[in-house]
Every structure is written in structure tokens, then in C-alpha cells.
Amino acid sequence: MKVFSNSYFLLEAKMNNWKNVCVSTEDSIESVISVIDQGSLRIALVIDNEDHLLGTVTDGDIRRAFIKHFSPTSPVEKIMNRQPRVLQNGASRNQIKSIMDEFDLMHIPIVNETGQVVNLETLQSVSEKPKYDNPVFLMAGGFGTRLRPLTNDCPKPMLKVGQKPILETIIEGFRDGGFSNFYISVHYMPEKLIEYFGDGSDWGVKIRYIKEDEPIGTGGALGLLPHEDINKPILMMNGDLLTKVNFEHLLRFHHEESSLLTMCVREYDFQVPYGVIESSGTEITKIVEKPIHNFFVNAGIYVLDPSVVKSVNKNEHMDMPTLVEELISANKKVNMFPIYEYWLDIGQMQDFERAQVDIAKGEL
């Protein structure tokens, strides 16, 4: 455990809810995800019965575990960081912020001389809320045919989940994460979206509309953006998704990995409903009863380097999977960002109905 000590400063006395994110080594990864989500600090502290810090589990640790296909029931000690950076009790706010900046940390536990946790500082607690100039591109031009008759006279992103249109919930999620520069791609009944959101000033953001005369695919819509204004990585998302993914963490990951394109993915389990036979020639060597296979699937959320956006020509028809495949074929760096937070693609009626239940239960 790397400890930064400083006995010349006094820690500013204050309270936070760090005790709500403490877990034990035996707790499962699945239960720790719930603790991280509910604690809102984006970290869990692994401690013993006397509050000694044994390790930490962050958003990144969870995602790396999913990439390696760890079982959600595995004990968290298998994935925890056993040597987190910590500060000893007696650090000033400036020192805490300096250490966080130097080592690019979002959290730092505060411990006493015996290694017991006494506090947890976060980047948010020692600095102002971040603001990002990165543009956000929301795809809201689809016909929503699988949700008819609801979409006969209403574009799918304007369907209400709870008291708000889907798209409003999406915009507010980005805004609360520090993003304020929006482009919205429209095609089907565009006037309904434009009339409702206007220039975005009622939400404290700026909205510009990209009108597709003909559907040209999610990737093709990138060609209609004002390329001269795209000089930072752009976040792109389908306008029919509800999610609690942390967009700040997504953008941070994209920068850290030096990606040209980052795709958010979800883990998808498929169980074969039969006993699967393994064989050598005609000889059966093993029977695996109803095995479960794990896959990562596209979650419809991306971060793209400006050069990728500008590579798409105006009115060029292209779907995002095609664009991704072209980058991979050209040996460009394309990364995946596993999301374990709430995520729901409202593609069919049962999804829409589930969203109504989830928001009523406070899961959104």
C-alpha cells in the first residue's frame, strides 16, 4: 500500500458517506456493484472487522473483471486493488487535490497511523464540478416501427417514461455529468423534438439539430455534422436508451486508452438449452449440460476522435458497425468500455413497459 504522509497539515473536519461503501473480502462482485451504485462515490473500500483498509474496488476494476469474464458471484478479493494510494490523517485540501492531480486519481482513502479508514476524499469533494466542452451527438431520427401504434404520431425519443420524454432524461443525464454542447439528429417528425427542446436553453444546454433528408445510418449522420466545429472527442448515443453509465468515466477511459473509437458494451449470457457433446472423432469425451456462453454486445454508446467524425463524407450511407469494422481493418485503435450500470434499449413494447416499472421503482 503506497502511503503519502504529511504531519504538517490538519485534515478539514467533515462528514461523508464513506461508511456506506465498505465491504468485506468475502462479498461478491455482484453485491459490491450494488454498493458502488448506491453509494454514489464510484468506489468500494474493502476493510476488515476493525476498519483496516485491505483494498479498494473502483469502476475500472469492475469493468476489467467483466472483460475477463469473472463470475458475478466471485469474491471481491479476486479483483480488488491491494495497494491503493492513500493519505494519512493530517492532509490539507490542497495537498489532497495535488496528489489526486499528480496520480490522476478520482478517490483517495484517508487512514490513521494504524491503517484504519477515517475518511474518503473524492475529486468532486475537493474541486469544482467539471465541465466538458466535448460535443454530444444524440441519434433521434428513427421511425420506431416496433413501438407502433405509440409512434404513429410521436417519434420514439419523445415517448414519455414516467413524466418525461426519453430524450429529456438522456439530455439531463449528460448535463448533470458536465456536458452542455448537443447535436441531435432528426428525421421522423422532427418538428415535435425541435418544438419541445428548442435551443436547449430551458435545460441550461445548447442544442443544434442535424436534419436527415433521407435515413443514412447512424454512422452516416456523422457526415452531416459541422466538421469544422468538431475538435474534441464526441460522445455519441442512440436516442432510445436509458442508462446510468457515468459519461465522465467513459470519456476519461477514452483518453487514457488513446482510442480513436470507444464502444460501450454489455455482457450478454446465452444458455444452450441442451446438453452439448464434446467428441474426438466419433467418440464422446464429455457432455456439458446446458452450458452458458458469455458475449459482449454493442450498447449503442460511443466516443469518437474528431478524425473519425471527419472521415465520414456528407450524405454517405453508413451504419456504426461498418465504421467500426473499417477502423479495425485499418489497424486503428478501437476499445470497448464495459458498462454494468443500468441500461435499457427501448426497442420493443416490453422494453417500454419495463422502463415505466423501473422508473416507478426509482432505478432510473
Buried (B, 14 or more C-beta within 10 A) or exposed (E): BEEBEBEEBEBEEEEEEBEEBBBBBEBBBEBBBEBBBEBEBBBBBBBEEEBBBBBBBBBBBBBEBBBEEBEBEEBBBEBBBEEBBBBBBBBBBEBBBBBBEEEEBBBBBBBBEEBBBEBBBBBBBBEEEEEBEBBBBBBBBBBBEBBEEBBEEBBBBBBBBEEBBBBBBBBBBBBEBBBBBBBBBBBBBBEBBBEEBEEBEEBEBEBBBBEBEEBBBBBBBBBBBEBEEBEBBBBBBBBBBBBBBBBBBBBBBBEEBEBBBBBBBBBEEEEEEEEEEEEEEEEEEEEEEEEEEEEBEBBBBBBBBBEBBBBBEEEBEBEBEBBBEBBEEEEBEBBBBBBBBEBBBBBEEEBBEBBEEBBEEEBB
